[in-house]
Amino acid sequence: MNRKQFLSLAGVSSIGLAFPVPIFSSDKDAKNKISLAQWSMNRSFFSGKKDAHDFAVYAASLGFAGVEFVNQFYFDQLKNGTTSSKNVSSLAKTLNSRAKDNDISNVLIMVDLEGNLADSSSKVIKTAIEQHKKWVELAAEIGCQSIRVNLTGEKDPKRWIDKSVEGLTGLCRFAKTMDINIIVENHGGFSSNGSLLAQVMKKTNLENCGTLPDFGNFCSAYSLGNDSNCEEWYDMYKGVAELMPYAKSVSAKSYDFDDNGNETKIDYAKMIKIIKQNNYDGYIGVEYEGSRLGEKKGILATKNLIQRLL
């Protein structure tokens, strides 16, 4: 399916927004290109309403320059918890075809549920590295810059830093042979402490290792037994500023918008200023996680706000 066919079938042109930037405006000539994180459409993909293989078609129809995949939507072909990469080429062929047909770039793959790269056990870390390799291979085959990983496992902050370095170093060495970056998002636990994650980057000190600063993921501790109730928040602006020197991509998280098109929980002007102060010229990925506007309107509201501030 190409972009023209998708527009005809989906009726995308009928989307209406209260925000002033044109829906289909392109950012391909801007200093920072804007990509779409697949998680923004997680409800549609998990429910089966949309086909994850057509993600590039949808993103291109909304004027995005790049796409950021989430590995969870492809476990039927590359099963998590395994080291098998036998289906990498077939999946890559499909994703490359969609990207080429719709003139859009494959930017990165967000990798979850493939083991603890910062575990207290070196044996567990080695297993996790092996399970991540198939996604590095896929990223290389579809022309991505990076895969995003999580640093979970060790519960002591000082040891977490050392074990994170161990896991990242092992995976980065493999990824370097394929010219792929390994990047870490502030994604809960110690990784949502900007200072601690910055220390991991300093100690790892590898060219193909970096960060994916996310505007909103700065809950460093949840209430016991309740993953929805944050007990300890890290200052989001301080955190992004600490992670930007190592950034190889940026995730623009959003939840809701006011009548003027401004995000209600995050000061986007302040975040974009931090990005500019670090002379960052890579992709900024839209990751809408709200519910009130719905996926399409929320995605476009986020994109429009970024374009207005760049």
C-alpha positions in Angstrom: 0.0 0.0 0.0 1.4 3.4 -0.9 0.6 6.8 0.6 -2.0 7.8 -2.0 -3.9 4.5 -1.5 -3.8 4.9 2.3 -5.2 8.4 2.1 -8.0 7.2 -0.1 -8.9 4.3 2.2 -8.4 6.0 5.5 -10.0 9.3 4.7 -7.1 11.1 6.5 -7.8 14.3 4.6 -10.9 14.7 6.7 -9.1 15.1 10.0 -9.8 18.4 11.6 -7.7 20.3 14.2 -8.1 23.5 16.1 -4.4 24.3 15.8 -3.0 26.7 13.2 -0.2 24.7 11.5 -1.2 22.8 8.3 -1.8 19.1 8.8 0.4 18.0 5.9 3.2 20.5 6.3 6.6 18.9 5.8 9.6 19.4 8.1 12.1 17.8 5.8 14.0 21.0 5.2 14.1 22.1 8.9 17.2 21.8 11.0 15.5 19.2 13.2 13.4 16.6 11.3 10.3 15.3 13.0 9.6 11.6 13.3 6.7 9.7 14.7 7.1 7.2 17.5 5.0 4.1 16.9 3.9 4.0 20.5 1.7 7.1 19.7 -0.6 4.6 17.9 -0.2 1.7 20.4 -4.0 1.4 20.9 -4.6 0.9 17.2 -1.8 -1.6 16.8 -2.5 -3.7 19.9 -6.2 -3.8 19.0 -5.5 -4.9 15.5 -7.4 -1.9 14.0 -4.2 -1.0 12.1 -1.4 -3.1 10.7 2.0 -2.3 12.2 3.6 -3.0 8.9 1.8 0.0 7.4 3.1 2.4 10.1 5.3 4.3 7.6 2.3 4.8 5.4 0.4 6.5 8.2 3.3 8.6 9.4 4.1 9.8 5.9 0.5 10.8 5.3 0.8 13.2 8.2 3.9 14.8 6.9 6.5 13.1 9.1 10.1 12.7 7.9 10.9 9.6 9.9 9.4 6.7 11.8 10.5 5.2 15.2 9.4 1.5 15.5 8.5 -0.3 18.7 9.6 -4.0 18.7 6.5 -5.2 20.6 4.4 -4.9 17.5 6.6 -7.4 15.6 7.0 -10.2 18.2 5.0 -12.5 15.9 8.0 -12.4 13.5 10.9 -11.8 15.9 9.9 -13.4 19.2 11.1 -11.7 22.3 13.2 -13.7 24.8 14.9 -15.6 22.0 18.1 -15.2 20.0 16.7 -16.3 16.7 17.0 -13.8 13.8 15.8 -16.0 11.0 12.9 -13.6 10.1 14.9 -10.4 10.2 15.3 -10.2 6.4 11.7 -10.9 5.6 10.5 -8.2 8.1 13.1 -5.8 6.8 12.0 -6.3 3.2 8.4 -5.3 4.2 9.4 -2.3 6.3 11.9 -1.1 3.7 9.2 -1.3 1.0 6.8 0.8 3.0 9.4 3.4 3.7 10.6 3.6 0.1 7.1 3.8 -1.3 6.2 6.6 1.1 9.5 8.6 1.0 10.1 8.3 4.7 13.2 7.4 6.8 13.5 4.6 9.3 15.1 6.3 12.3 15.2 3.8 15.2 13.7 0.8 17.0 12.5 1.0 20.6 13.4 -2.4 22.2 11.5 -3.7 25.2 11.2 -7.0 27.0 14.5 -8.5 25.9 16.2 -9.0 29.3 18.0 -6.9 31.8 21.0 -5.1 30.4 21.9 -3.8 33.9 21.3 -6.9 35.9 23.3 -7.8 39.0 24.3 -11.0 37.2 26.8 -10.8 34.4 25.3 -14.1 33.0 21.9 -12.4 32.8 23.4 -9.4 31.0 25.1 -11.6 28.5 21.8 -13.3 27.7 20.1 -9.9 27.3 22.8 -8.8 24.9 22.2 -11.9 22.8 18.5 -11.3 22.8 18.9 -7.7 21.7 21.1 -8.6 18.7 18.3 -9.5 16.3 16.9 -6.0 16.7 20.4 -4.5 15.9 20.4 -6.6 12.8 16.9 -5.5 11.8 17.9 -1.8 12.5 20.9 -2.2 10.2 18.9 -3.8 7.4 16.2 -1.1 7.4 18.7 1.8 7.6 18.0 2.9 11.2 20.5 5.0 13.1 19.8 3.4 16.5 18.0 1.0 18.7 16.7 2.3 22.1 17.3 0.0 25.1 16.3 -0.1 28.7 18.7 -0.3 31.7 16.9 -2.5 34.2 18.1 -5.0 36.8 20.4 -3.8 39.6 18.7 -2.2 42.6 21.7 -0.3 44.1 22.3 3.0 42.3 26.1 2.8 42.4 26.2 -0.8 41.2 23.5 0.0 38.6 25.9 2.4 37.0 28.6 -0.2 36.7 26.3 -2.9 35.5 24.8 -0.6 33.0 28.2 0.2 31.6 28.9 -3.6 31.4 25.7 -4.2 29.4 26.0 -1.2 27.1 29.7 -1.9 26.3 28.9 -5.5 25.3 26.0 -4.5 23.1 27.7 -1.5 21.6 30.7 -3.6 20.5 28.3 -5.8 18.5 26.3 -2.8 17.2 29.4 -1.0 16.0 30.1 -3.7 13.4 26.7 -2.7 11.8 27.1 1.0 12.3 24.2 1.2 14.8 23.9 3.3 17.9 22.7 2.0 21.2 20.7 4.7 23.0 19.1 4.8 26.4 15.9 6.5 27.2 14.9 7.8 30.6 12.3 5.1 31.0 11.7 4.5 34.7 13.8 3.5 37.7 17.4 4.8 37.9 17.3 5.7 34.2 14.8 8.4 35.0 17.5 10.1 37.2 19.2 12.3 34.7 22.4 12.6 36.8 22.8 8.8 37.2 22.2 8.1 33.5 24.7 10.9 32.5 27.2 9.1 34.7 26.6 5.9 32.8 27.2 7.7 29.5 30.5 9.2 30.8 31.8 5.8 32.1 30.7 3.9 28.9 32.3 6.6 26.7 31.7 4.9 23.4 31.0 6.7 20.1 27.9 4.6 19.3 26.4 4.9 22.8 24.1 7.8 23.7 20.8 8.9 25.1 17.2 9.4 24.0 16.0 12.1 26.2 12.2 11.9 26.7 10.3 15.0 27.9 8.0 13.1 30.2 9.5 9.9 31.6 11.0 11.2 34.8 9.3 9.1 37.5 12.3 7.5 39.2 10.3 5.6 41.9 6.7 4.2 41.9 4.7 3.3 45.0 5.1 -0.3 46.0 2.8 -2.5 43.9 1.4 0.4 41.9 3.1 1.3 38.6 0.6 4.1 38.0 1.4 6.1 41.2 4.7 7.9 41.1 6.4 8.4 44.4 9.5 10.3 43.3 9.7 12.7 40.4 13.0 13.9 38.9 12.9 17.5 37.5 12.1 17.0 33.8 13.9 20.1 32.6 17.0 19.4 34.6 16.9 15.8 33.4 16.7 16.7 29.7 19.5 19.2 30.1 21.7 16.5 31.7 21.0 14.0 28.9 21.1 16.3 25.9 24.9 16.3 25.6 24.7 12.6 24.8 21.5 12.7 22.7 21.4 10.9 19.4 17.6 11.3 19.2 14.9 13.1 21.2 11.4 12.0 22.3 8.8 14.7 22.6 6.3 13.2 25.0 2.8 14.8 25.1 -0.4 14.2 27.0 -2.9 17.0 26.3 -3.2 20.5 24.8 -5.0 23.7 25.7 -7.0 25.9 23.3 -3.8 27.7 22.2 -2.2 24.4 21.2 0.2 24.3 24.1 1.0 21.1 26.0 -0.7 21.2 29.5 1.9 19.3 31.5 5.2 20.1 29.8 6.6 23.5 28.9 7.5 22.8 25.3 9.1 26.2 24.8 11.5 25.5 27.7 12.3 22.0 26.3 12.9 23.2 22.8 15.2 25.9 24.2 17.3 23.2 25.9 17.5 21.3 22.7 18.7 24.4 20.8 21.2 25.3 23.5 22.8 21.9 22.9 23.0 22.5 19.1 21.1 19.3 18.5 20.3 18.8 14.9 18.9 15.2 14.9 15.3 13.9 14.8 12.7 14.9 17.3 10.2 12.1 17.7 6.5 12.8 18.5 5.2 10.4 21.2 1.6 11.3 22.1 0.3 9.4 25.2 -2.9 11.2 25.9 -6.4 10.0 25.4 -8.7 13.0 25.2 -7.8 14.1 21.6 -7.5 10.6 20.2 -4.4 9.3 18.4 -4.5 11.4 15.2 -5.4 14.7 16.7 -2.9 14.2 19.6 -0.1 13.3 17.2 -0.7 16.3 15.0 -1.1 18.7 17.9 2.3 17.6 19.1 3.9 17.9 15.7 2.4 21.4 15.2 3.7 22.7 18.5 7.2 21.5 17.8 7.2 23.1 14.3 5.9 26.4 15.8 8.8 26.5 18.4 11.7 25.3 16.2 
